[in-house]
Amino acid sequence: MTLLTFFGCALTAYGPSLAIFFGYIAPNAQLVILMVSSAFFWLISLLLASAIWFLATNSRNTFTSTIIYTVLLQELFRWCLYLLINRAESGLNMVAKHPKSKFNRSGYAFSAGMGFGLMFGIISYITQLVESLGPGVLMCPSCPSISLYFISAITVCIFTFHHCVWMMISFTGFSNRSYLRILWVIITHYGASYLTILNSSRTVNLGCAYSILGNVVLLIASTIIVVADVRNLYHKIS
């Protein structure tokens, strides 16, 4: 049963994002490089967050305070990644399949977001996934009848797509100086992160359900913004 749990959770957490990777990103070496580069940027933000966590001995076990600087660093490096891609965009467009397409930036942003999301999923969940092979099972504190491995797998899957849409909204916000979009990304990133605390809460009954439902709502709202931005870009071109 543990082997089935392992593969089931692995496919739940990484299956949808890997399908998009092999179907859309992998055939284009340019997008693969962008995805790997963005994953490296996310790792740097995690390294700095880890250094702060190590120095802040009084708040090591307090998730609420850890989330504050972790999310802030991720958003800072999201902006740094935008600056890098913005400077290299002309060169990227020269070797793109459609060099003059106005949708190239959206593709770059999506691939960069996938790099953020996949690296987040690998770092945050791989240890739990390996533990699911063990002789026992760890139940979710807020939903005692459901395995924590499965709840975490769903959360990782949602956050991977969170980072994709957040990156696309951020790139539009940075390029158009739309501070509302930038603020939306920061607020929803904090909101989605704090919602995950409900998974380990022993005082909130069905906290895992509220966490997943809240994240799905935020993901849908962000996706609507992305669709609206792409539609507006299409209308400007036509």
N, CA, C and O of each residue as an XYZ file, in Angstrom:
952
protein
N       0.834     -1.205      0.000
C       0.000      0.000      0.000
C       0.867      1.252      0.000
O       0.495      2.263     -0.596
N       2.036      1.192      0.674
C       2.909      2.363      0.709
C       3.454      2.698     -0.681
O       3.641      3.870     -1.007
N       3.708      1.681     -1.497
C       4.203      1.913     -2.853
C       3.130      2.600     -3.694
O       3.428      3.504     -4.476
N       1.881      2.165     -3.529
C       0.782      2.815     -4.240
C       0.611      4.261     -3.770
O       0.329      5.151     -4.571
N       0.785      4.486     -2.468
C       0.709      5.844     -1.938
C       1.800      6.721     -2.528
O       1.562      7.874     -2.887
N       2.993      6.163     -2.623
C       4.123      6.915     -3.173
C       3.833      7.372     -4.601
O       3.947      8.559     -4.910
N       3.462      6.438     -5.464
C       3.229      6.786     -6.870
C       1.981      7.661     -7.032
O       1.947      8.556     -7.877
N       0.962      7.394     -6.219
C      -0.242      8.214     -6.298
C       0.025      9.655     -5.907
O      -0.425     10.579     -6.584
N       0.754      9.851     -4.819
C       1.080     11.207     -4.369
C       2.052     11.893     -5.328
O       1.934     13.089     -5.591
N       3.010     11.129     -5.847
C       3.976     11.704     -6.789
C       3.275     12.203     -8.049
O       3.566     13.298     -8.531
N       2.366     11.412     -8.577
C       1.643     11.817     -9.785
C       0.682     12.961     -9.509
O       0.452     13.810    -10.370
N       0.121     12.980     -8.301
C      -0.769     14.088     -7.936
C       0.003     15.398     -7.832
O      -0.453     16.439     -8.305
N       1.175     15.336     -7.208
C       1.963     16.553     -6.987
C       2.632     17.053     -8.259
O       2.628     18.252     -8.536
N       3.209     16.132     -9.036
C       4.046     16.542    -10.168
C       3.468     16.183    -11.532
O       3.954     16.677    -12.549
N       2.441     15.335    -11.579
C       1.914     14.877    -12.857
C       1.441     15.995    -13.779
O       1.907     16.070    -14.917
N       0.532     16.871    -13.335
C       0.039     17.939    -14.225
C       1.147     18.873    -14.710
O       1.179     19.239    -15.885
N       2.048     19.256    -13.819
C       3.121     20.177    -14.223
C       4.113     19.493    -15.168
O       4.610     20.128    -16.098
N       4.410     18.205    -14.944
C       5.313     17.490    -15.844
C       4.677     17.281    -17.215
O       5.369     17.297    -18.233
N       3.363     17.084    -17.241
C       2.670     16.955    -18.524
C       2.796     18.244    -19.338
O       3.025     18.204    -20.546
N       2.646     19.382    -18.666
C       2.807     20.667    -19.348
C       4.262     20.872    -19.763
O       4.541     21.403    -20.837
N       5.181     20.446    -18.904
C       6.596     20.598    -19.237
C       6.956     19.828    -20.500
O       7.548     20.386    -21.424
N       6.601     18.554    -20.540
C       6.961     17.737    -21.698
C       6.149     18.099    -22.944
O       6.614     17.915    -24.069
N       4.938     18.611    -22.737
C       4.103     18.951    -23.877
C       4.366     20.320    -24.458
O       4.214     20.521    -25.663
N       4.763     21.275    -23.615
C       4.908     22.661    -24.085
C       6.330     23.200    -23.951
O       6.839     23.828    -24.879
N       6.976     22.965    -22.813
C       8.277     23.587    -22.562
C       9.429     22.769    -23.138
O      10.319     23.333    -23.775
N       9.431     21.462    -22.931
C      10.553     20.616    -23.341
C      10.880     20.696    -24.834
O      12.062     20.687    -25.177
N       9.890     20.775    -25.747
C      10.240     20.871    -27.178
C      10.966     22.153    -27.552
O      11.519     22.237    -28.649
N      10.983     23.147    -26.684
C      11.614     24.431    -26.975
C      12.787     24.641    -26.017
O      12.583     24.911    -24.833
N      14.001     24.519    -26.525
C      15.191     24.644    -25.678
C      15.267     26.003    -25.005
O      15.774     26.125    -23.890
N      14.769     27.011    -25.676
C      14.765     28.365    -25.130
C      13.949     28.439    -23.841
O      14.377     29.036    -22.853
N      12.768     27.823    -23.867
C      11.909     27.827    -22.691
C      12.481     26.963    -21.572
O      12.305     27.272    -20.394
N      13.159     25.889    -21.936
C      13.799     25.034    -20.923
C      14.871     25.819    -20.172
O      14.972     25.727    -18.948
N      15.672     26.595    -20.913
C      16.719     27.407    -20.284
C      16.101     28.435    -19.336
O      16.607     28.660    -18.237
N      15.005     29.055    -19.771
C      14.330     30.026    -18.914
C      13.792     29.356    -17.653
O      13.874     29.925    -16.564
N      13.246     28.158    -17.794
C      12.694     27.459    -16.648
C      13.785     27.086    -15.650
O      13.611     27.243    -14.441
N      14.905     26.593    -16.160
C      16.023     26.224    -15.283
C      16.601     27.462    -14.601
O      16.960     27.416    -13.425
N      16.690     28.562    -15.337
C      17.209     29.807    -14.767
C      16.305     30.307    -13.644
O      16.787     30.735    -12.596
N      15.005     30.251    -13.863
C      14.068     30.712    -12.836
C      14.123     29.804    -11.609
O      13.994     30.276    -10.480
N      14.315     28.504    -11.829
C      14.456     27.586    -10.699
C      15.685     27.937     -9.868
O      15.665     27.833     -8.642
N      16.749     28.353    -10.540
C      17.964     28.776     -9.834
C      17.695     30.035     -9.010
O      18.183     30.156     -7.887
N      16.925     30.968     -9.560
C      16.575     32.177     -8.813
C      15.765     31.827     -7.565
O      15.964     32.415     -6.502
N      14.848     30.861     -7.705
C      14.054     30.461     -6.539
C      14.944     29.835     -5.475
O      14.739     30.049     -4.280
N      15.930     29.064     -5.913
C      16.852     28.442     -4.965
C      17.663     29.487     -4.205
O      17.929     29.323     -3.014
N      18.054     30.558     -4.890
C      18.799     31.619     -4.211
C      17.922     32.270     -3.142
O      18.384     32.548     -2.035
N      16.652     32.512     -3.481
C      15.745     33.103     -2.486
C      15.588     32.172     -1.285
O      15.513     32.630     -0.144
N      15.538     30.865     -1.546
C      15.436     29.907     -0.442
C      16.704     29.894      0.398
O      16.640     29.763      1.620
N      17.849     30.030     -0.249
C      19.122     30.063      0.473
C      19.170     31.252      1.426
O      19.591     31.114      2.575
N      18.740     32.413      0.954
C      18.721     33.597      1.813
C      17.705     33.445      2.936
O      17.966     33.836      4.073
N      16.535     32.871      2.612
C      15.524     32.642      3.651
C      16.045     31.670      4.703
O      15.777     31.831      5.893
N      16.788     30.666      4.263
C      17.368     29.704      5.209
C      18.385     30.369      6.112
O      18.475     30.049      7.298
N      19.159     31.306      5.549
C      20.144     32.023      6.363
C      19.445     32.874      7.426
O      19.883     32.927      8.576
N      18.357     33.537      7.032
C      17.593     34.332      8.002
C      16.999     33.423      9.071
O      17.027     33.749     10.258
N      16.462     32.280      8.644
C      15.877     31.325      9.599
C      16.925     30.840     10.589
O      16.640     30.689     11.777
N      18.139     30.597     10.099
C      19.208     30.110     10.974
C      19.605     31.171     11.993
O      19.897     30.847     13.144
N      19.618     32.435     11.579
C      20.021     33.523     12.475
C      18.903     33.905     13.438
O      19.169     34.300     14.573
N      17.653     33.789     12.990
C      16.514     34.168     13.845
C      16.132     32.985     14.720
O      15.148     32.298     14.445
N      16.892     32.749     15.752
C      16.688     31.571     16.596
C      15.359     31.614     17.355
O      14.783     30.570     17.660
N      14.881     32.807     17.656
C      13.651     32.922     18.454
C      12.390     32.598     17.668
O      11.352     32.309     18.263
N      12.461     32.642     16.345
C      11.257     32.422     15.532
C      11.380     31.239     14.586
O      10.644     31.147     13.604
N      12.306     30.334     14.877
C      12.518     29.196     13.979
C      11.288     28.316     13.868
O      10.990     27.807     12.787
N      10.574     28.127     14.954
C       9.425     27.229     14.963
C       8.101     27.961     14.764
O       7.034     27.380     14.961
N       8.167     29.224     14.377
C       6.957     30.017     14.156
C       6.749     30.190     12.656
O       7.446     30.973     12.010
N       5.780     29.451     12.107
C       5.565     29.482     10.665
C       5.096     30.856     10.192
O       5.437     31.286      9.091
N       4.316     31.541     11.025
C       3.758     32.826     10.599
C       4.852     33.851     10.322
O       4.746     34.623      9.369
N       5.891     33.870     11.133
C       6.985     34.814     10.916
C       7.913     34.351      9.801
O       8.454     35.176      9.065
N       8.101     33.049      9.670
C       8.963     32.525      8.611
C       8.386     32.830      7.235
O       9.132     33.147      6.308
N       7.072     32.738      7.093
C       6.422     32.998      5.815
C       6.645     34.439      5.373
O       6.749     34.708      4.176
N       6.719     35.370      6.323
C       6.841     36.796      5.986
C       8.068     37.048      5.116
O       7.951     37.617      4.030
N       9.252     36.624      5.588
C      10.462     36.931      4.821
C      10.683     35.937      3.673
O      11.344     36.275      2.691
N      10.150     34.737      3.778
C      10.303     33.777      2.691
C       9.552     34.234      1.445
O      10.104     34.216      0.345
N       8.303     34.641      1.614
C       7.509     35.121      0.480
C       8.100     36.415     -0.073
O       8.157     36.612     -1.287
N       8.538     37.292      0.824
C       9.111     38.565      0.383
C      10.351     38.353     -0.475
O      10.538     39.041     -1.478
N      11.194     37.409     -0.089
C      12.393     37.117     -0.867
C      12.041     36.500     -2.215
O      12.676     36.814     -3.223
N      11.048     35.635     -2.246
C      10.626     35.051     -3.520
C      10.117     36.116     -4.481
O      10.418     36.079     -5.673
N       9.344     37.066     -3.961
C       8.836     38.138     -4.819
C       9.957     39.068     -5.270
O       9.925     39.587     -6.386
N      10.939     39.278     -4.415
C      12.080     40.101     -4.801
C      12.845     39.455     -5.947
O      13.240     40.135     -6.895
N      13.055     38.146     -5.864
C      13.789     37.461     -6.921
C      12.911     37.252     -8.163
O      13.435     37.060     -9.261
N      11.613     37.287     -8.004
C      10.732     37.277     -9.179
C      10.953     38.567     -9.985
O      10.986     38.550    -11.215
N      11.101     39.677     -9.262
C      11.361     40.951     -9.917
C      12.748     40.956    -10.570
O      12.905     41.453    -11.685
N      13.753     40.404     -9.881
C      15.098     40.317    -10.455
C      15.097     39.461    -11.723
O      15.777     39.780    -12.698
N      14.334     38.381    -11.697
C      14.239     37.522    -12.873
C      13.592     38.274    -14.036
O      14.005     38.118    -15.185
N      12.583     39.086    -13.740
C      11.952     39.893    -14.786
C      12.964     40.854    -15.406
O      13.008     41.008    -16.626
N      13.773     41.499    -14.570
C      14.770     42.433    -15.089
C      15.752     41.726    -16.011
O      16.141     42.266    -17.047
N      16.150     40.519    -15.632
C      17.083     39.750    -16.462
C      16.451     39.377    -17.798
O      17.058     39.571    -18.851
N      15.234     38.841    -17.757
C      14.555     38.430    -18.993
C      14.229     39.638    -19.851
O      14.282     39.559    -21.079
N      13.891     40.756    -19.219
C      13.579     41.969    -19.972
C      14.789     42.462    -20.768
O      14.653     42.925    -21.900
N      15.961     42.356    -20.167
C      17.187     42.769    -20.862
C      17.542     41.801    -21.988
O      18.094     42.204    -23.011
N      17.226     40.546    -21.796
C      17.583     39.528    -22.798
C      16.462     39.256    -23.798
O      16.610     38.410    -24.681
N      15.336     39.971    -23.665
C      14.153     39.646    -24.472
C      14.391     39.797    -25.966
O      13.920     38.976    -26.754
N      15.110     40.830    -26.363
C      15.361     41.028    -27.795
C      16.145     39.864    -28.375
O      15.859     39.407    -29.482
N      17.137     39.381    -27.627
C      17.896     38.226    -28.092
C      17.078     36.960    -28.095
O      17.212     36.131    -28.996
N      16.216     36.798    -27.081
C      15.349     35.629    -27.031
C      14.370     35.617    -28.197
O      14.089     34.564    -28.770
N      13.854     36.791    -28.545
C      12.906     36.872    -29.662
C      13.570     36.546    -30.996
O      12.920     36.023    -31.901
N      14.847     36.851    -31.121
C      15.551     36.591    -32.390
C      15.604     35.106    -32.708
O      15.557     34.719    -33.875
N      15.699     34.270    -31.679
C      15.796     32.822    -31.907
C      14.470     32.116    -31.616
O      14.413     30.886    -31.621
N      13.410     32.879    -31.364
C      12.110     32.279    -31.098
C      11.474     31.783    -32.383
O      11.846     32.209    -33.477
N      10.515     30.883    -32.246
C       9.823     30.353    -33.420
C       9.073     31.465    -34.154
O       9.026     31.489    -35.384
N       8.487     32.386    -33.383
C       7.782     33.534    -33.961
C       8.411     34.802    -33.379
O       7.929     35.322    -32.373
N       9.482     35.302    -34.001
C      10.254     36.413    -33.416
C       9.448     37.680    -33.163
O       9.755     38.421    -32.229
N       8.425     37.948    -33.971
C       7.679     39.196    -33.844
C       6.376     39.035    -33.055
O       5.589     39.977    -32.959
N       6.152     37.865    -32.501
C       4.913     37.631    -31.770
C       4.895     38.410    -30.458
O       5.877     38.415    -29.716
N       3.774     39.063    -30.181
C       3.611     39.800    -28.932
C       3.339     38.879    -27.746
O       3.333     39.317    -26.596
N       3.113     37.596    -28.040
C       2.811     36.644    -26.972
C       4.054     35.936    -26.455
O       3.961     35.083    -25.572
N       5.225     36.283    -27.003
C       6.460     35.638    -26.558
C       6.713     35.873    -25.075
O       7.128     34.965    -24.354
N       6.458     37.106    -24.624
C       6.704     37.419    -23.214
C       5.817     36.577    -22.303
O       6.248     36.155    -21.230
N       4.586     36.336    -22.727
C       3.696     35.486    -21.921
C       4.259     34.078    -21.810
O       4.193     33.458    -20.748
N       4.815     33.575    -22.912
C       5.432     32.253    -22.875
C       6.659     32.221    -21.986
O       6.887     31.249    -21.265
N       7.455     33.291    -22.037
C       8.632     33.366    -21.171
C       8.210     33.391    -19.697
O       8.801     32.713    -18.856
N       7.182     34.183    -19.407
C       6.717     34.297    -18.021
C       6.162     32.967    -17.516
O       6.421     32.571    -16.379
N       5.399     32.282    -18.368
C       4.829     30.998    -17.952
C       5.933     29.979    -17.674
O       5.873     29.251    -16.683
N       6.934     29.929    -18.545
C       8.037     28.982    -18.356
C       8.832     29.309    -17.097
O       9.240     28.413    -16.358
N       9.050     30.612    -16.860
C       9.752     31.017    -15.645
C       8.942     30.653    -14.409
O       9.496     30.208    -13.405
N       7.633     30.843    -14.486
C       6.777     30.458    -13.367
C       6.791     28.964    -13.115
O       6.731     28.519    -11.969
N       6.870     28.187    -14.194
C       6.956     26.735    -14.024
C       8.254     26.349    -13.335
O       8.283     25.401    -12.552
N       9.328     27.076    -13.621
C      10.592     26.823    -12.934
C      10.484     27.105    -11.442
O      10.958     26.322    -10.619
N       9.855     28.232    -11.097
C       9.612     28.554     -9.694
C       8.781     27.451     -9.035
O       9.117     26.960     -7.958
N       7.684     27.072     -9.707
C       6.743     26.118     -9.131
C       7.322     24.722     -8.956
O       7.153     24.100     -7.908
N       8.004     24.234     -9.982
C       8.576     22.886     -9.896
C       9.674     22.811     -8.836
O       9.758     21.836     -8.089
N      10.504     23.832     -8.775
C      11.559     23.813     -7.757
C      10.964     23.889     -6.357
O      11.435     23.225     -5.434
N       9.913     24.713     -6.207
C       9.221     24.755     -4.922
C       8.677     23.370     -4.564
O       8.820     22.917     -3.429
N       8.057     22.706     -5.532
C       7.473     21.396     -5.281
C       8.507     20.352     -4.928
O       8.287     19.525     -4.043
N       9.638     20.386     -5.617
C      10.691     19.400     -5.350
C      11.287     19.600     -3.961
O      11.440     18.643     -3.202
N      11.619     20.834     -3.636
C      12.286     21.111     -2.358
C      11.344     20.887     -1.178
O      11.743     20.322     -0.160
N      10.104     21.327     -1.316
C       9.190     21.302     -0.172
C       8.529     19.946      0.058
O       8.061     19.665      1.161
N       8.487     19.100     -0.977
C       7.670     17.887     -0.837
C       8.460     16.588     -0.974
O       7.972     15.535     -0.564
N       9.646     16.633     -1.528
C      10.347     15.388     -1.836
C      10.623     14.569     -0.577
O      10.588     13.340     -0.629
N      10.895     15.222      0.548
C      11.162     14.488      1.796
C       9.916     13.747      2.259
O       9.987     12.574      2.627
N       8.769     14.435      2.240
C       7.510     13.770      2.615
C       7.204     12.622      1.670
O       6.719     11.574      2.097
N       7.486     12.816      0.386
C       7.189     11.770     -0.590
C       8.001     10.515     -0.313
O       7.484      9.404     -0.421
N       9.254     10.682      0.039
C      10.099      9.531      0.374
C       9.596      8.858      1.645
O       9.602      7.631      1.744
N       9.160      9.661      2.622
C       8.653      9.093      3.878
C       7.378      8.283      3.663
O       7.059      7.413      4.473
N       6.644      8.557      2.585
C       5.415      7.795      2.319
C       5.709      6.339      1.999
O       4.794      5.514      2.001
N       6.977      6.001      1.723
C       7.370      4.613      1.488
C       7.594      3.852      2.794
O       7.758      2.632      2.800
N       7.596      4.593      3.890
C       7.885      3.970      5.186
C       6.808      3.002      5.635
O       5.787      2.841      4.967
N       7.038      2.357      6.770
C       6.095      1.330      7.246
C       4.794      1.911      7.786
O       3.793      1.201      7.880
N       4.795      3.198      8.143
C       3.589      3.805      8.713
C       3.027      4.880      7.802
O       3.510      5.102      6.691
N       1.997      5.539      8.299
C       1.371      6.622      7.555
C       1.173      7.803      8.501
O       0.857      7.623      9.677
N       1.361      9.002      7.981
C       1.197     10.222      8.760
C      -0.110     10.891      8.351
O      -0.284     11.280      7.196
N      -1.027     11.020      9.310
C      -2.330     11.602      9.011
C      -2.287     13.119      9.162
O      -1.496     13.657      9.937
N      -3.137     13.787      8.420
C      -3.216     15.245      8.472
C      -3.857     15.674      9.792
O      -4.957     15.215     10.101
N      -3.213     16.536     10.583
C      -3.765     16.922     11.896
C      -5.158     17.532     11.820
O      -5.989     17.270     12.690
N      -5.431     18.340     10.801
C      -6.742     18.991     10.707
C      -7.788     18.109     10.041
O      -8.986     18.371     10.145
N      -7.333     17.060      9.355
C      -8.240     16.081      8.727
C      -7.713     14.692      9.038
O      -7.059     14.081      8.194
N      -7.984     14.180     10.236
C      -7.363     12.927     10.694
C      -7.658     11.713      9.826
O      -6.946     10.712      9.917
N      -8.672     11.772      9.000
C      -9.009     10.614      8.177
C      -8.278     10.606      6.838
O      -8.443      9.669      6.057
N      -7.472     11.632      6.556
C      -6.775     11.754      5.271
C      -5.276     11.805      5.514
O      -4.811     12.421      6.474
N      -4.528     11.155      4.641
C      -3.073     11.146      4.761
C      -2.497     12.536      4.496
O      -2.927     13.229      3.574
N      -1.528     12.935      5.306
C      -0.862     14.218      5.115
C      -0.092     14.238      3.799
O       0.065     15.289      3.177
N       0.388     13.060      3.377
C       1.116     12.991      2.113
C       0.220     13.395      0.941
O       0.666     14.080      0.022
N      -1.025     12.974      0.977
C      -1.949     13.289     -0.118
C      -2.349     14.764     -0.092
O      -2.417     15.408     -1.139
N      -2.614     15.302      1.106
C      -2.965     16.720      1.225
C      -1.811     17.588      0.744
O      -2.027     18.577      0.043
N      -0.593     17.226      1.113
C       0.578     17.988      0.681
C       0.784     17.887     -0.821
O       1.225     18.846     -1.454
N       0.465     16.728     -1.398
C       0.600     16.559     -2.847
C      -0.347     17.497     -3.598
O       0.042     18.116     -4.588
N      -1.582     17.598     -3.126
C      -2.543     18.520     -3.751
C      -2.070     19.960     -3.596
O      -2.172     20.755     -4.530
N      -1.558     20.290     -2.425
C      -1.067     21.649     -2.175
C       0.091     21.999     -3.097
O       0.142     23.103     -3.640
N       1.022     21.068     -3.276
C       2.162     21.296     -4.167
C       1.695     21.509     -5.601
O       2.195     22.396     -6.292
N       0.745     20.708     -6.046
C       0.213     20.847     -7.407
C      -0.402     22.236     -7.606
O      -0.164     22.889     -8.622
N      -1.187     22.673     -6.636
C      -1.833     23.985     -6.746
C      -0.795     25.098     -6.738
O      -0.904     26.048     -7.512
N       0.211     24.993     -5.874
C       1.212     26.052     -5.783
C       2.077     26.126     -7.036
O       2.555     27.203     -7.392
N       2.282     25.006     -7.703
C       3.033     25.038     -8.959
C       2.325     25.927     -9.972
O       2.960     26.742    -10.640
N       1.009     25.770    -10.085
C       0.255     26.606    -11.012
C       0.080     28.020    -10.473
O      -0.045     28.968    -11.248
N       0.070     28.168     -9.145
C       0.087     29.502     -8.560
C       1.272     30.298     -9.104
O       1.120     31.432     -9.558
N       2.442     29.690     -9.050
C       3.650     30.394     -9.474
C       3.614     30.706    -10.971
O       4.150     31.730    -11.393
N       3.003     29.858    -11.766
C       2.890     30.141    -13.202
C       2.061     31.391    -13.452
O       2.483     32.279    -14.193
N       0.891     31.468    -12.842
C       0.023     32.632    -13.076
C       0.564     33.869    -12.368
O       0.432     34.982    -12.876
N       1.176     33.681    -11.190
C       1.782     34.829    -10.508
C       2.891     35.431    -11.356
O       3.026     36.653    -11.421
N       3.683     34.591    -12.004
C       4.776     35.102    -12.828
C       4.225     35.871    -14.027
O       4.758     36.919    -14.392
N       3.166     35.358    -14.634
C       2.584     36.040    -15.785
C       1.974     37.384    -15.377
O       2.137     38.382    -16.080
N       1.279     37.406    -14.251
C       0.698     38.664    -13.763
C       1.805     39.642    -13.390
O       1.701     40.835    -13.673
N       2.858     39.148    -12.760
C       3.965     40.017    -12.353
C       4.646     40.637    -13.562
O       4.939     41.833    -13.558
N       4.902     39.845    -14.593
C       5.571     40.374    -15.778
C       4.733     41.471    -16.428
O       5.262     42.485    -16.881
N       3.414     41.253    -16.469
C       2.536     42.294    -17.008
C       2.554     43.527    -16.123
O       2.591     44.654    -16.617
N       2.527     43.311    -14.819
C       2.555     44.430    -13.880
C       3.851     45.212    -13.949
O       3.837     46.442    -13.917
N       4.980     44.505    -14.045
C       6.271     45.185    -14.113
C       6.425     45.962    -15.411
O       6.899     47.098    -15.402
N       6.025     45.355    -16.532
C       6.201     46.007    -17.828
C       5.257     47.185    -18.023
O       5.622     48.181    -18.647
N       4.042     47.073    -17.489
C       3.056     48.157    -17.630
C       2.998     49.076    -16.416
O       2.206     50.017    -16.375
N       3.843     48.794    -15.433
C       3.833     49.542    -14.170
C       2.434     49.547    -13.540
O       1.938     50.565    -13.057
N       1.840     48.377    -13.572
C       0.518     48.193    -12.960
C       0.729     47.721    -11.524
O       0.902     46.528    -11.271
N       0.712     48.654    -10.604
C       1.007     48.327     -9.210
C      -0.092     47.477     -8.582
O       0.162     46.754     -7.619
N      -1.305     47.555     -9.114
C      -2.382     46.717     -8.590
C      -2.103     45.246     -8.856
O      -2.379     44.397     -8.009
N      -1.556     44.940    -10.034
C      -1.219     43.548    -10.333
C      -0.072     43.045     -9.463
O      -0.097     41.918     -8.971
N       0.921     43.890     -9.285
C       2.042     43.509     -8.425
C       1.556     43.281     -6.998
O       1.947     42.316     -6.341
N       0.700     44.181     -6.531
C       0.155     44.046     -5.180
C      -0.711     42.795     -5.059
O      -0.703     42.128     -4.024
N      -1.453     42.482     -6.109
C      -2.284     41.275     -6.104
C      -1.426     40.023     -5.930
O      -1.765     39.131     -5.152
N      -0.319     39.967     -6.657
C       0.561     38.803     -6.564
C       1.118     38.664     -5.152
O       1.135     37.565     -4.597
N       1.572     39.763     -4.573
C       2.155     39.706     -3.232
C       1.110     39.291     -2.196
O       1.373     38.437     -1.349
N      -0.081     39.902     -2.267
C      -1.128     39.604     -1.283
C      -1.603     38.161     -1.408
O      -1.741     37.463     -0.403
N      -1.854     37.708     -2.638
C      -2.338     36.333     -2.816
C      -1.252     35.310     -2.475
O      -1.560     34.204     -2.032
N       0.009     35.674     -2.680
C       1.096     34.771     -2.297
C       1.130     34.590     -0.785
O       1.284     33.476     -0.283
N       0.984     35.692     -0.072
C       0.917     35.599      1.387
C      -0.339     34.840      1.821
O      -0.287     33.992      2.712
N      -1.466     35.156      1.180
C      -2.710     34.489      1.541
C      -2.657     32.988      1.322
O      -3.073     32.212      2.182
N      -2.136     32.578      0.154
C      -2.031     31.152     -0.147
C      -1.077     30.452      0.814
O      -1.326     29.317      1.222
N       0.010     31.121      1.176
C       0.984     30.520      2.076
C       0.418     30.357      3.485
O       0.608     29.321      4.122
N      -0.275     31.382      3.964
C      -0.848     31.295      5.314
C      -1.998     30.291      5.374
O      -2.255     29.706      6.426
N      -2.683     30.090      4.259
C      -3.749     29.089      4.240
C      -3.211     27.687      4.496
O      -3.914     26.845      5.055
N      -1.973     27.432      4.092
C      -1.410     26.091      4.278
C      -1.198     25.760      5.755
O      -1.076     24.589      6.114
N      -1.154     26.778      6.610
C      -1.004     26.516      8.046
C      -2.198     25.737      8.574
O      -2.081     25.004      9.556
N      -3.354     25.895      7.922
C      -4.551     25.167      8.349
C      -4.375     23.655      8.232
O      -5.051     22.902      8.932
N      -3.478     23.203      7.358
C      -3.264     21.761      7.210
C      -2.757     21.124      8.498
O      -3.118     19.993      8.825
N      -1.924     21.850      9.218
C      -1.331     21.297     10.444
C      -2.032     21.775     11.707
O      -1.564     21.511     12.815
N      -3.153     22.478     11.549
C      -3.882     22.974     12.716
C      -4.713     21.858     13.354
O      -5.441     21.137     12.670
N      -4.590     21.732     14.662
C      -5.379     20.729     15.385
C      -6.652     21.322     15.981
O      -7.487     20.604     16.531
N      -6.788     22.638     15.863
C      -7.956     23.315     16.433
C      -9.043     23.601     15.404
O     -10.201     23.804     15.768
N      -8.680     23.619     14.115
C      -9.648     23.903     13.047
C     -10.069     22.594     12.408
O      -9.265     21.939     11.746
N     -11.304     22.212     12.597
C     -11.813     20.986     12.005
C     -11.927     21.145     10.487
O     -12.436     22.155     10.002
N     -11.455     20.156      9.749
C     -11.432     20.184      8.280
C     -10.631     21.367      7.757
O     -10.966     21.954      6.728
N      -9.563     21.710      8.480
C      -8.717     22.816      8.050
C      -8.083     22.577      6.700
O      -7.883     23.524      5.939
N      -7.759     21.327      6.381
C      -7.145     21.016      5.084
C      -8.101     21.328      3.937
O      -7.671     21.766      2.870
N      -9.399     21.102      4.156
C     -10.392     21.405      3.121
C     -10.480     22.907      2.881
O     -10.555     23.354      1.736
N     -10.471     23.683      3.959
C     -10.495     25.140      3.822
C      -9.236     25.645      3.120
O      -9.292     26.568      2.308
N      -8.107     25.030      3.443
C      -6.847     25.433      2.828
C      -6.857     25.190      1.327
O      -6.507     26.072      0.543
N      -7.261     23.990      0.935
C      -7.282     23.652     -0.489
C      -8.324     24.480     -1.227
O      -8.058     24.989     -2.315
N      -9.500     24.615     -0.642
C     -10.558     25.399     -1.285
C     -10.140     26.859     -1.447
O     -10.368     27.461     -2.496
N      -9.530     27.426     -0.410
C      -9.072     28.811     -0.493
C      -8.014     29.001     -1.564
O      -8.032     29.995     -2.289
N      -7.091     28.053     -1.667
C      -6.048     28.147     -2.686
C      -6.617     27.988     -4.088
O      -6.161     28.649     -5.021
N      -7.600     27.123     -4.243
C      -8.237     26.956     -5.555
C      -8.943     28.253     -5.972
O      -8.869     28.660     -7.131
N      -9.621     28.890     -5.027
C     -10.305     30.159     -5.322
C      -9.295     31.216     -5.755
O      -9.520     31.931     -6.731
N      -8.177     31.316     -5.027
C      -7.140     32.276     -5.388
C      -6.546     31.963     -6.752
O      -6.259     32.872     -7.531
N      -6.361     30.676     -7.042
C      -5.808     30.276     -8.337
C      -6.760     30.635     -9.472
O      -6.325     31.113    -10.519
N      -8.040     30.410     -9.272
C      -9.027     30.759    -10.293
C      -9.042     32.267    -10.530
O      -9.083     32.720    -11.674
N      -9.008     33.040     -9.449
C      -9.015     34.497     -9.575
C      -7.781     34.983    -10.334
O      -7.889     35.859    -11.192
N      -6.617     34.425    -10.027
C      -5.394     34.819    -10.733
C      -5.443     34.400    -12.196
O      -4.978     35.129    -13.073
N      -6.004     33.234    -12.454
C      -6.124     32.766    -13.838
C      -7.030     33.680    -14.647
O      -6.762     33.941    -15.820
N      -8.093     34.166    -14.033
C      -9.001     35.099    -14.718
C      -8.249     36.371    -15.115
O      -8.457     36.902    -16.206
N      -7.377     36.855    -14.233
C      -6.580     38.044    -14.543
C      -5.645     37.767    -15.716
O      -5.492     38.608    -16.602
N      -5.018     36.589    -15.723
C      -4.118     36.231    -16.815
C      -4.870     36.160    -18.134
O      -4.400     36.682    -19.145
N      -6.036     35.516    -18.132
C      -6.837     35.401    -19.353
C      -7.243     36.782    -19.847
O      -7.218     37.046    -21.049
N      -7.615     37.659    -18.927
C      -8.002     39.021    -19.311
C      -6.822     39.767    -19.930
O      -6.992     40.482    -20.917
N      -5.629     39.607    -19.358
C      -4.444     40.278    -19.902
C      -4.115     39.763    -21.300
O      -3.808     40.550    -22.195
N      -4.178     38.446    -21.491
C      -3.895     37.865    -22.809
C      -4.941     38.307    -23.823
O      -4.611     38.594    -24.974
N      -6.195     38.363    -23.403
C      -7.271     38.812    -24.304
C      -7.065     40.269    -24.700
O      -7.246     40.631    -25.862
N      -6.690     41.100    -23.742
C      -6.445     42.509    -24.067
C      -5.272     42.665    -25.040
O      -5.305     43.512    -25.932
N      -4.239     41.840    -24.859
C      -3.106     41.874    -25.766
C      -3.522     41.441    -27.171
O      -3.062     42.002    -28.166
N      -4.387     40.447    -27.240
C      -4.871     39.967    -28.544
C      -5.670     41.056    -29.256
O      -5.524     41.250    -30.463
N      -6.507     41.759    -28.514
C      -7.314     42.817    -29.114
C      -6.448     43.979    -29.582
O      -6.771     44.618    -30.583
N      -5.345     44.268    -28.873
C      -4.457     45.338    -29.298
C      -3.765     44.981    -30.601
O      -3.548     45.841    -31.454
N      -3.419     43.706    -30.753
C      -2.751     43.266    -31.973
C      -3.697     43.281    -33.164
O      -3.344     43.724    -34.257
N      -4.927     42.779    -32.923
C      -5.879     42.709    -34.018
C      -6.544     44.058    -34.278
O      -7.380     44.172    -35.175
